[in-house]
Amino acid sequence: MTTDAEKTEAASTEGTALVELDDVSKYYGNIRALEGVSLVVHAGEISCVLGDNGAGKSTLIKIIAGLHQHDAGTLRIEGEETRLSSPREALDRGIATVYQDLAVVPLMPVWRNFFLGSEPSKGTGPFKRMDVEFMRRTTHAELLRMGIDLRDVDQPIGTLSGGERQCVAIARAVYFGAKVLVLDEPTAALGVKQSGVVLKYVAAARDAGLGVVLITHNPHHAYLVGNRFVLLKRGAMFGSHTREEITLDELTRQMAGGSELDDLRHELERTT
Ligand SMILES: Nc1ncnc2c1ncn2[C@@H]1O[C@H](COP(=O)(O)OP(=O)(O)OP(=O)(O)O)[C@@H](O)[C@H]1O
């Protein structure tokens, strides 16, 4: 029997990838942050990047988000080879990044955070004629569309749980037209229940046709929603699998597989 994830993958892989990293490397001086890393992100799919501390996950995000440029290899966006020179350029090309420490203003209402940067007082872009009631209604409706019924959008966003704040940030990116969502450890600081809420929300964004890059160190979270899995360690890729190619047990084993022993050996070699 074909699962929903398999059907989504079969349909989406027919088109050009939204984002593709091919054999990408990045160095900070002598430090190898990434070497020979490849990743593909299709519409309607979640590509997970797994790795422990120092694996190169943040560096990979920064290349896709326009904060850093790669030193070697190729970045393609919708088939076109490119280098992103700023976060603004990444956003303009439909790539929205939601960082773990969300850029929200805790004392501002949820709806104001949702529309931050596009309020009527600033008169920017197509939103200059928006009124407050419209923004309140839209914030509520957009969250509800993805399965979150937030009754009071006037409450300060700081009163929401970490998981709910993540969902508001994701809903905002979707509403403002992102094609690709890059999520930096969205469940890292959350308990099981809140992680479930966020992962369900991420899957809803995927099902709405977005391509998602999910950065995580948790193979269970990745496997619950992911279509592809790239495994990083000390900047190098040590595995790249589609969902059909790997079981959760195998993914967990590969992530845990001798990692402590490897790290100890690495430290020993470095210091002797
Ligand atoms: N600006 C920088 N200058 C020098 N070295 C850096 C810089 N940023 C990252 N590094 C190094 O590059 C490597 C990869 O770091 P990166 O932050 O991308 O890993 P990570 O997987 O995100 O780690 P973590 O989960 O701990 O945040 C590490 O060895 C790190 O020390």
The ligand as an ORCA input file, in Angstrom:
! r2SCAN-3c Opt
* xyz 0 1
  N      31.573     32.347     12.259
  C      32.339     31.277     12.492
  N      33.679     31.379     12.577
  C      34.461     30.307     12.769
  N      33.991     29.052     12.916
  C      32.671     28.871     12.847
  C      31.773     29.969     12.644
  N      30.502     29.475     12.629
  C      30.612     28.150     12.818
  N      31.904     27.784     12.943
  C      32.417     26.406     13.115
  O      31.919     25.638     12.032
  C      31.522     24.344     12.468
  C      30.055     24.105     12.169
  O      29.293     24.998     12.977
  P      27.706     25.158     12.875
  O      27.317     26.246     13.817
  O      27.314     25.295     11.461
  O      27.229     23.731     13.427
  P      25.808     23.299     14.031
  O      25.544     21.931     13.524
  O      24.786     24.333     13.748
  O      26.122     23.253     15.579
  P      25.145     23.545     16.819
  O      24.075     22.505     16.797
  O      26.065     23.409     17.989
  O      24.626     24.948     16.647
  C      31.870     24.285     13.959
  O      33.131     23.704     14.088
  C      31.898     25.738     14.373
  O      32.748     25.956     15.474
*
